[in-house]
Amino acid sequence: MRKVIVSEFVTLDGVMESPDKWHFPYWSDEMGKYKFDELLASDALLLGRVTYEGFAAAWPSATDEEGFADRMNGLPKFVASTNLEEPLEWNNSTLIKGNVAEEVSKLKQQPGQDILIGGSADLVNALLQHDLIDEFRLMVHPVIVGSGKRLFGDGSGTKGLSLVDTKTLGSGVVVLTYQPARSE
């Protein structure tokens, strides 16, 4: 069974919105390798509408020597949205209509590698309510921005998580990896 992996850039105060305004001072080759390895371990992207639109505007024209852009552009992309219409502009993109939890559950049953979610806070919270997330990788940046959309908004409910790994990057970013807590 495939795993749904949530990988997020977040600030110390829990904001995940607009990382372009606070993330790049902490970018390093070490972080780039981590993100590329994560992408290589995945064979699909799962995105909400806002993240999809931002990615679709940037990635198709992106190039790099390492092959990150080629991988992003080549992967199948599943987009949860009630506002978008097919055909979607970014290649290999499929619109998820109807019951998102049901469709993601079906995706998890298919053979393959990890299904990676970046951004997409509303989608993450919806899947969290249905216990469809297998792992959270939170890249906590040593910055406080004071306001903005938080990954876990009001009404997220209580969900126990178990810390399964930590990694401190040279830039001061700490990668915290959590999985849902097992019930005894």
C-alpha positions as CSV (number, residue, x, y, z in Angstrom):
1,M,0.0,0.0,0.0
2,R,1.2,3.5,-0.9
3,K,1.8,6.1,1.7
4,V,0.6,9.7,1.7
5,I,3.4,11.9,2.8
6,V,2.9,15.5,3.8
7,S,6.1,17.6,3.4
8,E,5.8,21.2,4.5
9,F,7.9,24.3,5.0
10,V,6.7,25.9,8.3
11,T,7.8,28.7,10.5
12,L,8.5,28.4,14.2
13,D,5.0,29.9,14.8
14,G,3.4,27.3,12.5
15,V,2.8,29.4,9.4
16,M,3.0,27.6,6.1
17,E,1.6,30.3,3.8
18,S,3.8,32.2,1.3
19,P,7.1,30.4,2.0
20,D,8.6,32.5,-0.9
21,K,8.6,35.4,1.7
22,W,10.6,33.6,4.4
23,H,12.0,30.3,3.2
24,F,14.8,31.1,0.8
25,P,17.4,32.5,3.3
26,Y,17.5,29.0,4.7
27,W,17.8,27.1,1.4
28,S,21.0,25.1,1.1
29,D,22.4,22.3,-1.0
30,E,21.7,20.0,2.0
31,M,18.0,20.9,1.9
32,G,17.9,20.6,-1.9
33,K,19.2,17.0,-1.6
34,Y,16.7,16.2,1.0
35,K,13.8,17.5,-1.1
36,F,15.1,15.8,-4.3
37,D,15.5,12.4,-2.4
38,E,11.9,12.9,-1.2
39,L,10.7,13.5,-4.7
40,L,12.5,10.5,-6.1
41,A,10.9,8.3,-3.4
42,S,7.5,9.4,-4.7
43,D,5.7,8.6,-7.9
44,A,2.7,11.0,-7.6
45,L,1.9,14.5,-6.3
46,L,-1.4,15.3,-4.5
47,L,-2.3,19.0,-4.5
48,G,-5.0,21.4,-3.6
49,R,-6.1,24.0,-6.0
50,V,-4.1,27.0,-4.7
51,T,-0.8,25.0,-4.6
52,Y,-1.6,23.4,-8.0
53,E,-2.1,26.8,-9.6
54,G,1.2,28.1,-8.2
55,F,3.1,25.0,-9.2
56,A,1.5,25.0,-12.7
57,A,2.6,28.6,-13.2
58,A,6.2,27.9,-12.2
59,W,7.3,24.3,-12.9
60,P,6.6,23.8,-16.6
61,S,9.1,26.4,-17.6
62,A,11.7,25.5,-14.8
63,T,15.0,23.8,-15.6
64,D,17.9,22.6,-13.5
65,E,20.9,20.4,-14.0
66,E,19.9,18.0,-11.2
67,G,16.6,16.9,-12.8
68,F,14.3,18.1,-10.1
69,A,12.2,20.1,-12.5
70,D,12.0,17.2,-14.9
71,R,10.8,15.0,-12.1
72,M,8.2,17.5,-10.9
73,N,6.9,17.9,-14.4
74,G,6.9,14.2,-15.2
75,L,5.1,12.9,-12.2
76,P,1.3,12.3,-12.2
77,K,-0.4,15.0,-10.3
78,F,-3.8,14.6,-8.6
79,V,-5.6,17.9,-7.9
80,A,-8.4,18.2,-5.4
81,S,-10.6,21.1,-6.4
82,T,-14.3,22.0,-6.7
83,N,-13.4,25.1,-8.8
84,L,-11.1,23.8,-11.6
85,E,-12.2,22.2,-14.8
86,E,-10.5,19.6,-17.0
87,P,-8.4,19.6,-18.9
88,L,-5.8,20.9,-16.4
89,E,-3.0,22.8,-18.0
90,W,0.0,21.2,-16.3
91,N,0.9,17.8,-18.0
92,N,0.0,14.6,-16.2
93,S,-2.6,16.4,-14.0
94,T,-5.9,14.7,-13.1
95,L,-8.7,16.5,-11.3
96,I,-10.2,14.7,-8.3
97,K,-13.9,15.4,-8.3
98,G,-16.4,14.2,-5.8
99,N,-15.3,12.6,-2.5
100,V,-11.6,13.4,-2.1
101,A,-11.1,11.0,0.9
102,E,-12.6,8.2,-1.2
103,E,-10.4,9.0,-4.2
104,V,-7.2,9.3,-2.1
105,S,-8.0,6.0,-0.4
106,K,-8.2,4.4,-3.8
107,L,-4.9,5.9,-4.8
108,K,-3.3,4.5,-1.7
109,Q,-4.5,1.0,-2.7
110,Q,-2.7,1.2,-6.1
111,P,0.8,-0.2,-6.3
112,G,3.6,2.4,-6.4
113,Q,5.8,4.7,-4.3
114,D,4.8,7.5,-1.9
115,I,2.2,10.1,-2.8
116,L,3.7,13.5,-1.9
117,I,1.7,16.5,-0.7
118,G,3.3,20.0,-0.4
119,G,1.4,23.1,0.6
120,S,-2.3,22.4,0.3
121,A,-3.3,23.0,3.9
122,D,-7.0,22.6,3.4
123,L,-6.4,19.2,1.6
124,V,-4.1,18.1,4.4
125,N,-6.7,18.9,7.1
126,A,-9.4,17.1,5.1
127,L,-7.3,14.0,4.7
128,L,-6.2,14.2,8.4
129,Q,-9.9,13.9,9.4
130,H,-10.1,10.6,7.5
131,D,-6.8,9.2,8.8
132,L,-5.4,9.1,5.3
133,I,-2.0,10.7,6.1
134,D,0.8,8.3,6.8
135,E,3.6,10.7,7.6
136,F,4.3,14.4,8.2
137,R,7.7,15.9,7.4
138,L,7.7,19.4,8.8
139,M,10.7,21.5,7.9
140,V,10.6,24.0,10.7
141,H,12.4,27.2,9.8
142,P,14.0,29.4,12.6
143,V,11.8,32.4,11.8
144,I,8.6,33.9,13.2
145,V,6.4,35.7,10.8
146,G,3.5,36.5,13.2
147,S,0.6,35.9,10.9
148,G,-0.5,33.8,8.0
149,K,-2.2,30.5,7.3
150,R,-1.2,27.7,9.6
151,L,-0.9,24.1,8.5
152,F,-3.3,23.0,11.3
153,G,-6.1,25.5,11.5
154,D,-8.8,25.9,14.0
155,G,-11.1,22.9,14.0
156,S,-8.4,20.5,13.1
157,G,-9.3,18.4,16.1
158,T,-6.9,16.4,18.3
159,K,-4.7,13.8,16.6
160,G,-1.9,12.1,18.4
161,L,1.4,11.8,16.5
162,S,4.6,9.9,17.2
163,L,8.0,11.5,16.4
164,V,9.9,9.0,14.3
165,D,12.9,11.1,13.1
166,T,14.6,14.4,13.5
167,K,17.3,16.0,11.3
168,T,18.9,19.3,11.9
169,L,20.2,21.0,8.7
170,G,23.1,23.3,8.7
171,S,20.9,26.3,8.0
172,G,19.1,25.8,11.3
173,V,16.0,24.2,9.8
174,V,14.9,21.2,11.7
175,V,13.1,18.4,9.9
176,L,10.6,16.7,12.2
177,T,9.0,13.5,11.0
178,Y,5.8,12.3,12.6
179,Q,3.5,9.4,12.0
180,P,0.0,8.9,13.4
181,A,0.2,7.5,16.9
182,R,-0.7,3.9,17.2
183,S,-3.7,3.1,19.4
184,E,-2.9,0.5,22.1
